[in-house]
Amino acid sequence: MAAVTRSSYIFVSRLLSQHLCRRSFRLQNFRSSRTLQQITFRCSREPQVFSRRALHAASACCGPVVQFKLSDIGEGIMEVTVKEWYVKEGDKVSQFDSICEVQSDKASVTITSRYDGVIKKLYYDVDATALVGKPLVDIETESSSAEVIQEEDVVETPAMAREEHTHQEIKGHKTQATPAVRRLAMENNIKLSEVVGTGKDGRILKEDILNFLAKQTGAILPPAPVQEIQTPPPSPPSTAAPVGRPVSTSTVAKAPPPRATPVFTGKDVTEPVKGFHKAMVKTMTAALKIPHFGYCDEVDLSRLVALRTELKPIAESRGVKLSYMPFFIKAASLGLLHFPILNASVDEDCQNITYRASHNIGLAMDTSQGLLVPNVKNVQLLSVFEIAQELNRLQALGTAGQLSTAHLTGGTFTLSNIGSIGGTYAKPVILPPEVAIGALGKIQVLPRFGAGNQVVPAHIMKVSWSADHRVIDGATMCRFSNLWREYLENPASMVLDLK
């Protein structure tokens, strides 16, 4: 009887073992498409447990390789130049990690990863041209294949590219931050949406969290680390120079940096025009089709120099460097309220005029990337201090090469401070579709006749205006210039019209 029972037990045990082996084999075949390595199963008393563990390890070691494509950046841009790679093949990346920096003919953009995974292939070399919709890199992801396919379908959909472009959106500011920064914010009960990020593409850095904690009064943009474009600073009081009088450029200017030694290669070098230079070719070709009307004048800034001398330390105590440009920009905005035709735009055939409600006044900047013209939005609603604050921010972004399309488009009127480099007069070229532009010369201390016909030193600045003569006549340009000059020569009068 015991022998029969033992034989029955052995029979049932073998039958169950074979059943489990067949079950494990079917599971292996079902999951084999998700793994690259062969899994060996052994029929034992615990085959099911072993097979699950092996399959889990195999699926976790590698995932599907996807092509991360360059999505639509907007503004009709179809190609960009790869300026710098932040990763190399074999590097592990997480979502929002920077992959590369690309430059179009309008702006520089930092491309960030959509996935967690490992970089398998880079499709372009530095300075190569990448096309919208084509792969940038291959990433071996840690997501399931279904999730990856779904995300890739979203990226490739042209109708949704502008809306779903969260990882490459220039104006995004989707509270991008590393896990360490997020943890720091969580530990201090700080909402990331309330913090202004100073990193690339608005990324929130550790310093931003610490500054927010220190102030506890809201996110305040840090001052620009470089000097804002401005005219020569005033000199300290002395017997040789009255209070508030700036010393001439020749006496206060620092020694120019040593020039780079010329390199003679002995052969001609031909390279394509691309990036911002390509944009300049296109813009200036269109601009020179406009019949320009020129008008020049000079402005006595003696009172403004004295006023800025008083306000400069106050602005610095608030973390903002105050130059003359905020006054020039605000005076222009006040003048545009009286002459809205100068804040207008025309279509290509000059058949329609659009009067712009917002005063988005651009400032031409000389950067390492070339001539860029970011603009201060809605100047008609800003104070002089707020304009200075925004100029500090734009200057810092320009120096770092981080000006985006949002900063460089939408301008309605432009001022070019050529005097920050040198020169008194210029012939500025209108930036279509705008209809007017002004060029500011350097401030010089020159003799002028004052009260009682006495010769006194005056702080004189030349200004050169260019207007689209198809829609603006000389008298309108002259009247606007006179009003702008009055605001600057008597800066106290600006208080009456400030809003």
C-alpha positions in Angstrom: 0.0 0.0 0.0 2.8 2.3 0.9 4.5 1.5 -2.4 1.4 2.4 -4.4 1.1 5.7 -2.6 4.7 6.5 -3.2 4.4 5.7 -6.9 1.3 7.8 -7.2 3.1 10.7 -5.5 6.0 10.4 -7.9 3.6 10.3 -10.9 1.7 13.4 -9.9 5.0 15.2 -9.1 6.4 14.5 -12.5 3.2 15.5 -14.2 3.1 18.8 -12.4 6.7 19.4 -13.1 6.2 18.9 -16.9 3.2 21.2 -16.8 5.2 23.9 -15.2 8.0 23.5 -17.6 5.7 23.9 -20.6 4.1 27.0 -19.0 7.6 28.5 -18.4 8.5 27.8 -22.0 5.4 29.5 -23.4 6.1 32.5 -21.2 9.6 32.7 -22.5 8.5 32.6 -26.1 5.9 35.3 -25.4 8.5 37.7 -23.9 11.4 36.9 -26.1 10.8 39.9 -28.3 11.5 42.2 -25.3 15.0 40.9 -24.6 18.3 40.4 -26.5 19.8 37.6 -24.4 18.8 34.0 -24.3 17.2 32.7 -21.1 17.7 29.0 -20.1 15.0 27.4 -18.0 15.5 24.3 -15.9 12.6 22.1 -14.8 12.8 21.8 -11.1 10.6 22.0 -8.1 10.5 25.9 -8.4 10.6 26.5 -12.2 7.9 29.2 -12.2 9.7 31.4 -9.6 13.0 31.1 -11.5 11.5 32.0 -14.8 9.7 35.1 -13.6 12.9 36.4 -11.9 15.0 35.8 -15.1 12.5 37.5 -17.3 12.3 40.5 -15.1 16.0 40.9 -15.0 16.2 40.5 -18.8 13.5 43.1 -19.5 15.1 45.7 -17.1 18.6 45.5 -18.5 17.6 47.1 -21.8 14.6 48.7 -23.5 13.6 49.8 -27.0 15.9 52.1 -28.9 14.0 55.2 -30.2 15.1 57.9 -32.6 14.8 61.3 -30.8 13.8 63.7 -33.6 14.2 67.4 -33.9 10.7 68.8 -33.5 9.2 71.9 -35.0 10.9 75.0 -33.4 8.4 77.3 -35.0 8.8 80.6 -37.0 9.0 78.5 -40.2 12.5 77.2 -39.2 13.3 74.0 -41.2 17.0 73.6 -40.4 19.4 74.5 -37.6 23.1 74.3 -36.9 24.4 72.0 -34.2 26.7 74.3 -32.1 27.6 72.0 -29.2 26.9 68.5 -27.9 26.4 68.0 -24.2 26.4 64.2 -24.4 28.3 61.5 -26.1 27.5 57.9 -27.1 27.1 55.7 -24.0 26.1 58.6 -21.7 23.0 58.1 -19.5 20.4 60.9 -19.6 17.2 61.7 -17.8 14.2 63.8 -18.9 15.0 67.5 -19.4 18.8 66.8 -19.4 20.5 68.9 -22.1 21.4 67.0 -25.2 22.8 69.7 -27.5 22.5 73.4 -28.4 21.3 74.3 -31.9 21.2 77.7 -33.6 18.8 78.8 -36.2 18.9 82.0 -38.2 16.8 83.6 -35.4 17.8 82.1 -32.0 19.8 79.6 -30.1 17.9 76.7 -28.5 19.0 74.0 -26.0 17.5 70.7 -26.9 16.6 68.5 -23.9 15.8 64.8 -23.6 12.2 63.5 -23.6 13.3 60.1 -22.2 15.3 58.4 -19.5 17.9 56.1 -21.1 21.3 55.8 -22.7 22.6 57.6 -25.8 23.4 55.1 -28.5 24.1 57.3 -31.5 24.7 61.0 -32.4 23.5 61.8 -36.0 25.4 65.1 -36.5 28.8 66.5 -35.9 29.4 70.0 -34.5 28.6 72.8 -37.0 26.6 70.3 -39.1 23.1 71.2 -40.3 20.2 69.3 -38.7 16.8 69.1 -40.3 13.4 69.5 -38.5 11.7 66.1 -38.3 15.0 64.1 -38.7 16.7 62.1 -35.9 19.1 63.9 -33.6 20.1 60.9 -31.4 19.2 57.3 -30.7 18.2 56.7 -27.1 17.9 53.3 -25.5 14.9 54.0 -23.2 13.8 52.6 -20.0 10.1 52.9 -20.9 7.9 50.3 -22.4 7.6 50.1 -26.1 4.0 51.1 -26.1 4.7 54.3 -24.2 7.6 55.2 -26.4 5.6 54.6 -29.6 2.8 56.8 -28.3 5.2 59.7 -27.4 6.9 59.4 -30.8 3.6 59.7 -32.5 2.9 62.9 -30.7 6.3 64.4 -31.6 5.9 63.6 -35.3 2.4 65.1 -35.6 2.8 68.4 -37.4 -0.5 69.9 -36.2 0.5 69.4 -32.6 4.2 70.2 -32.8 3.9 73.7 -31.5 1.7 72.7 -28.6 3.5 69.5 -27.5 6.9 71.0 -27.8 7.4 71.2 -24.1 11.0 69.8 -24.0 12.3 72.1 -26.8 9.9 75.0 -26.4 11.9 78.2 -26.4 9.4 80.1 -24.3 8.4 77.1 -22.3 9.6 77.7 -18.7 7.8 74.6 -17.6 9.5 74.7 -14.2 12.4 72.6 -15.4 14.6 71.5 -12.6 16.8 68.6 -11.6 15.6 66.1 -9.0 18.1 67.6 -6.4 16.6 71.1 -7.0 13.1 69.7 -6.7 13.9 68.0 -3.5 15.4 71.2 -2.1 12.3 73.1 -3.0 10.1 70.4 -1.4 12.0 70.4 1.8 11.6 74.1 2.1 7.9 74.1 1.0 8.6 76.2 -2.1 6.5 76.0 -5.2 8.7 75.9 -8.2 6.1 77.8 -10.2 6.9 80.8 -8.0 10.6 80.8 -8.6 12.2 82.4 -11.7 14.8 80.1 -13.3 18.0 81.7 -14.5 19.4 78.6 -16.2 19.1 77.7 -19.9 15.5 77.7 -21.1 14.3 78.9 -17.7 15.7 75.9 -15.9 15.5 76.5 -12.1 18.9 76.2 -10.4 19.9 75.6 -6.8 21.0 79.2 -6.6 17.5 80.3 -7.6 16.0 78.3 -4.7 18.5 79.8 -2.2 17.9 83.3 -3.4 14.2 82.8 -3.1 14.6 81.6 0.4 16.8 84.5 1.3 14.3 87.1 0.0 11.0 85.4 0.9 9.3 88.3 -0.9 9.0 86.7 -4.4 11.3 85.8 -7.2 13.5 88.7 -8.2 15.7 88.5 -11.3 19.3 88.7 -10.5 21.4 91.7 -11.8 23.3 91.1 -15.0 26.8 90.0 -14.4 28.1 92.3 -17.1 27.8 96.0 -17.6 24.7 97.1 -19.5 25.3 99.0 -22.7 25.6 102.6 -21.6 27.4 105.8 -22.1 30.6 106.7 -20.1 29.9 107.0 -16.3 30.1 110.3 -14.5 33.3 111.2 -12.6 33.5 111.7 -8.9 33.4 115.4 -7.6 36.7 117.2 -8.0 37.9 120.7 -8.5 38.6 120.0 -12.1 35.1 118.6 -12.9 31.7 119.7 -11.5 29.5 117.3 -9.7 27.6 115.0 -12.1 29.8 115.9 -15.1 31.1 112.7 -16.8 34.7 112.7 -17.8 35.3 112.3 -21.5 35.6 108.8 -22.9 39.3 109.2 -23.5 40.0 109.7 -19.8 37.7 107.1 -18.2 37.9 104.3 -20.8 39.9 101.4 -19.7 42.8 100.2 -21.8 41.4 98.1 -24.7 41.9 94.4 -24.4 44.9 93.1 -26.3 44.0 92.2 -29.9 44.4 88.7 -31.1 47.4 88.1 -33.2 46.4 87.9 -36.9 46.5 84.4 -38.3 47.6 84.1 -41.9 46.7 80.7 -43.3 48.1 81.2 -46.7 45.0 80.1 -48.5 41.4 81.2 -49.1 38.7 79.8 -46.9 35.1 79.5 -48.0 32.3 78.7 -45.6 28.6 78.9 -45.8 26.7 81.9 -44.4 24.5 80.5 -41.6 23.0 81.2 -38.2 22.4 84.8 -37.3 24.5 86.0 -40.2 22.1 84.3 -42.5 19.3 86.0 -40.8 21.1 89.4 -41.3 21.5 88.8 -45.0 17.8 88.1 -45.4 16.7 91.0 -43.2 19.0 93.6 -44.6 18.2 92.6 -48.2 14.5 93.3 -47.4 15.4 96.4 -45.4 17.3 98.1 -48.3 14.2 97.9 -50.5 12.6 100.5 -48.1 13.1 104.2 -49.1 14.9 105.6 -46.0 14.4 109.1 -44.8 17.2 110.3 -42.5 17.0 113.0 -39.8 19.7 114.0 -37.3 19.7 116.2 -34.1 21.6 116.7 -30.9 20.3 116.4 -27.3 21.7 118.2 -24.2 21.6 115.5 -21.5 23.2 117.6 -18.7 20.1 117.4 -16.5 19.6 113.7 -17.2 23.2 113.1 -16.3 22.7 114.7 -12.9 19.4 112.8 -12.4 21.0 109.4 -13.2 23.8 110.2 -10.8 21.3 110.5 -8.0 19.2 107.4 -9.0 22.1 105.1 -9.8 23.0 104.1 -6.2 19.3 103.6 -5.4 18.9 101.2 -8.3 22.1 99.4 -7.4 20.7 98.9 -3.9 17.9 97.0 -5.5 20.2 94.9 -7.6 19.8 96.7 -10.9 22.4 98.6 -12.9 20.9 101.8 -14.2 22.2 103.2 -17.5 20.9 105.9 -19.7 19.1 103.5 -22.0 16.0 103.1 -19.8 15.4 106.8 -20.0 15.9 106.9 -23.8 13.5 103.9 -24.2 10.8 105.4 -21.9 11.0 108.8 -23.6 10.6 107.1 -27.0 7.5 105.3 -25.6 6.0 108.5 -24.4 6.6 110.1 -27.8 5.0 107.1 -29.6 1.8 107.8 -27.7 1.6 111.1 -29.6 2.9 109.7 -32.9 1.5 106.1 -33.3 2.4 106.0 -36.9 6.0 105.5 -35.8 5.0 102.4 -33.8 3.3 100.8 -36.8 4.2 98.1 -39.3 3.4 97.7 -43.0 3.0 94.6 -45.1 5.5 93.6 -47.8 3.7 95.5 -50.6 3.0 98.4 -48.3 -0.7 98.1 -48.9 -1.8 98.0 -45.2 -0.6 99.7 -42.1 -1.0 98.1 -38.7 -0.9 100.4 -35.6 0.6 98.4 -32.8 -0.9 98.8 -29.4 2.2 97.6 -27.5 5.4 99.5 -27.5 7.9 96.6 -27.9 11.1 98.7 -28.2 14.2 96.8 -29.4 17.8 97.5 -28.5 20.5 96.5 -30.9 23.2 94.5 -29.1 26.6 93.6 -30.3 27.2 90.0 -29.1 29.7 87.3 -29.9 27.0 85.7 -32.1 26.6 88.9 -34.1 24.1 91.7 -34.2 21.0 90.8 -32.2 17.9 93.0 -31.4 15.9 91.8 -28.4 13.0 94.0 -27.4 11.5 95.1 -24.1 7.8 94.2 -24.2 5.0 96.7 -23.3 7.2 99.6 -22.5 4.1 101.8 -22.2 3.2 99.9 -19.0 6.7 99.9 -17.4 8.5 102.3 -15.2 12.1 103.4 -15.8 13.3 101.0 -13.1 11.4 98.0 -14.6 12.9 98.8 -18.0 16.3 98.9 -16.5 15.6 95.5 -14.8 14.5 94.0 -18.1 17.5 95.4 -20.0 19.9 93.9 -17.4 18.2 90.5 -18.0 18.4 90.7 -21.8 22.0 91.8 -21.7 22.9 88.8 -19.5 21.0 86.4 -21.8 22.7 88.0 -24.9 26.2 87.6 -23.4 25.4 84.0 -22.6 24.0 83.3 -26.0 20.6 82.4 -24.6 18.3 84.9 -26.3 15.3 83.1 -27.7 12.9 83.7 -30.5 10.5 85.2 -28.0 13.1 87.9 -27.1 14.0 88.7 -30.7 10.6 88.9 -32.3 7.6 91.2 -32.0 9.5 94.5 -32.0 7.7 97.6 -33.0 10.4 100.3 -32.7 14.2 100.1 -32.3 17.0 102.1 -30.8 20.6 101.4 -31.5 23.2 102.6 -29.0 26.2 102.8 -31.3 27.7 105.3 -28.9 28.6 102.6 -26.4 31.3 101.5 -28.9 32.1 104.8 -30.5 31.0 107.4 -33.0 28.6 110.3 -33.0 26.4 109.8 -36.1 25.1 106.7 -37.9 22.7 105.8 -40.6 20.6 103.1 -39.1 18.7 100.6 -41.3 15.1 100.0 -40.6 14.2 96.4 -39.5 11.1 95.4 -41.5 8.2 95.4 -40.8 9.0 98.3 -38.5 8.9 101.8 -40.0 11.4 103.7 -37.8 14.7 103.3 -36.0 17.1 105.6 -34.0 20.8 105.5 -33.6 22.3 107.1 -30.5 25.9 108.5 -30.5 28.3 108.8 -27.6 27.8 111.5 -25.0 30.5 114.2 -25.3 31.3 117.1 -23.0 31.2 120.1 -25.4 31.1 123.9 -25.0 27.7 125.5 -25.4 26.3 128.9 -24.6 24.3 129.0 -21.3 22.5 131.8 -19.4 24.1 135.2 -20.0 25.8 133.9 -23.1 28.4 132.3 -20.9 30.2 129.3 -22.4 29.4 126.2 -20.2 30.2 122.5 -20.5 27.2 120.5 -21.8 26.7 116.7 -22.2 25.8 116.4 -25.9 24.5 113.3 -27.6 23.8 113.1 -31.3 20.8 111.1 -32.6 20.2 109.8 -36.1 16.7 108.7 -37.1 15.7 106.6 -40.2 12.0 106.4 -41.2 10.1 104.6 -43.9 9.4 107.5 -46.3 6.5 105.6 -47.9 4.4 106.1 -44.8 6.3 108.7 -42.7 7.0 112.3 -43.8 9.9 114.4 -42.6 7.7 116.7 -40.5 6.3 113.8 -38.4 9.8 112.5 -37.8 11.0 115.9 -36.8 8.1 116.5 -34.4 8.6 113.1 -32.7 12.4 113.8 -32.3 11.7 117.2 -30.8 9.3 115.7 -28.2 11.7 112.9 -27.4 14.5 115.5 -27.0 12.3 117.6 -24.6 11.7 114.6 -22.4 15.4 113.9 -22.0 16.6 117.5 -21.7 13.9 118.1 -19.0 13.6 114.6 -17.4 11.3 116.0 -14.7 8.7 116.6 -17.4 8.4 112.8 -17.9 6.9 112.5 -14.5 3.8 114.3 -15.7 3.1 111.7 -18.4 4.2 108.5 -16.6 1.5 106.0 -16.1 
